[in-house]
């Protein structure tokens, strides 16, 4: 479940920042196919990859993995 949320967040951040999968892949030193697999939840990445994503977009790992109560509409 956590990986699905991370996949959605990565895609959202990528689109909000106007990046293609290829551009994000180049920035993170992976292929665009790898980014696609992550975004489709077809592959789980290492924690190091998610850390690199968080650093690149200047967000926390919590932001990638944990759906907040506010986002769920509980607050």
C-alpha positions in Angstrom: 0.0 0.0 0.0 2.8 2.4 0.8 4.4 1.9 -2.5 1.2 2.7 -4.3 1.0 6.0 -2.6 4.6 6.8 -3.3 4.0 5.9 -7.0 1.1 8.4 -7.1 3.1 11.1 -5.4 6.1 10.7 -7.7 3.9 11.0 -10.8 2.1 14.0 -9.3 5.4 15.7 -8.4 6.8 15.0 -11.9 3.8 16.4 -13.7 3.6 19.5 -11.4 7.2 20.2 -12.2 6.6 19.8 -15.9 9.0 16.9 -16.3 8.7 13.9 -18.6 9.5 10.4 -17.4 12.7 10.7 -19.5 13.7 14.0 -17.9 13.1 12.7 -14.3 15.0 9.5 -15.2 18.0 11.4 -16.4 18.0 13.5 -13.3 17.9 10.4 -11.1 20.3 8.4 -13.3 17.6 5.7 -14.2 15.7 5.0 -17.4 12.4 6.4 -18.4 11.1 2.8 -18.5 12.1 2.4 -14.8 10.2 5.6 -13.9 7.2 4.3 -15.8 7.3 1.0 -13.9 7.5 2.8 -10.6 4.6 5.1 -11.4 2.4 2.1 -12.6 3.3 0.2 -9.4 4.7 -2.6 -11.5 8.0 -2.3 -9.6 9.1 -1.4 -6.2 12.3 0.6 -5.9 15.0 0.6 -3.2 14.8 3.0 -0.4 17.8 4.8 -1.9 15.8 5.6 -5.0 12.9 7.0 -3.0 15.4 9.1 -1.0 16.8 10.4 -4.2 13.3 11.3 -5.4 12.5 13.1 -2.2 15.8 15.0 -2.3 15.3 15.9 -6.0 11.8 17.3 -5.3 12.7 18.7 -1.9 10.0 16.7 -0.1 10.2 14.3 2.8 10.0 10.5 2.6 6.8 10.9 4.7 5.3 12.9 1.9 6.0 10.1 -0.6 4.8 7.2 1.6 2.2 8.4 4.1 -1.2 9.6 3.1 -2.0 12.3 5.6 -5.3 12.4 7.5 -6.0 15.8 6.0 -5.6 14.4 2.5 -8.0 11.6 3.4 -10.6 14.2 4.5 -10.4 13.2 8.2 -9.5 16.7 9.3 
